[in-house]
Every structure is written in structure tokens, then in C-alpha cells.
Amino acid sequence: MRRKRERVTYEYECSLTAEKYVRTEKAQHPKELLSVKAWYEMNPDKDDRPAVVKKKLGLLKDDKETIQ
């Protein structure tokens, strides 16, 4: 009978939002890791998420409102 291979996990914390997340690969520069939320806060001009996602996250108040 084969043994199950154990998967090694690494826990990291976003330097801006203090959000914790788990990765299966070791990061080369863990101090530079950002969460998706933090990246979009730093780069609002590159926010290409659909309106449905923005509304779900509370970024849009009405269906007709858009963020530019």
C-alpha cells in the first residue's frame, strides 16, 4: 500500500492588510507578498474586475455606478 505524500504548506501575511494566507510553495521574498485586495488598493487604475465582482465586494453601491 502506498503512503500518501505529505504536502508542505507555508503561511504568509500581507504586509499591508495583515491578511494571512497559505501557499504550497516557499516564497523567495516573503516581505514583498501582497494580497489581491492590497494590490488593487495600490493600483486602482488597473482594476479590471467585472462590475459583479466589485458589487459583491462592496465597491459598487448601485448597478449603474461605475468606478473609473
C-alpha angles and dihedrals in degrees: 000000000000122000118233113248112241115235115222115220130194123206119215136177127217110244093219107036099025087228111157123220139168128234131186093215127063112247119234093213109022093174090063097053116117131186119240090251092054092047092054090047089054094044108036091156090063094050101127097161116133119259090249091062093045091051091049090053092049096249093119121053099190134022090244096051117097132189116226 
